[in-house]
Amino acid sequence: MEETTIDRAAMGRLAKALTFICGANNPASAALQAASDSGTEGDAKKARAAFLKLKPGDRKAALAMIQD
């Protein structure tokens, strides 16, 4: 199986979108920002888990905001 790469820039954009939608105090926003800043695999896994715990509407809205 191929190893996935972590796109730090995309996580940073997603963190900004979530901050706009959910607020800066949201755990998913903070986790994504930390993962974007550090770039470590552990932080990325935590950010993904936090992102998946969001309401589906919040996830869709954040992903829609970062689509190019």
NORTAUR-V471237 format. One record per backbone hydrogen bond with DSSP energy under -0.5 kcal/mol. CO is the residue of the C=O (numbers start at 1). NH is the residue of the N-H. E is the energy in kcal/mol with one decimal. If there is no record, write none. Layout:
CO;NH;E
CO;NH;E
//
This chain:
5;7;-0.6
6;8;-1.1
7;11;-2.1
8;12;-2.0
9;13;-2.2
10;14;-2.6
11;15;-2.4
12;16;-2.0
13;17;-2.1
14;18;-2.6
15;19;-2.2
16;20;-1.8
17;21;-2.2
18;22;-3.6
18;23;-0.9
19;23;-1.0
23;26;-1.1
26;30;-2.1
27;31;-2.5
28;32;-2.4
29;33;-2.1
30;34;-2.4
31;35;-2.4
32;36;-2.2
33;37;-2.4
34;38;-2.6
35;39;-2.3
40;44;-1.8
41;45;-2.2
42;46;-2.0
43;47;-2.4
44;48;-2.4
45;49;-2.3
46;50;-2.3
47;51;-2.5
48;52;-2.3
49;53;-0.9
51;54;-1.2
55;59;-2.1
56;60;-2.6
57;61;-2.3
58;62;-2.3
59;63;-2.5
60;64;-2.4
61;65;-1.8
62;66;-1.1
63;67;-0.6
64;67;-0.6
//
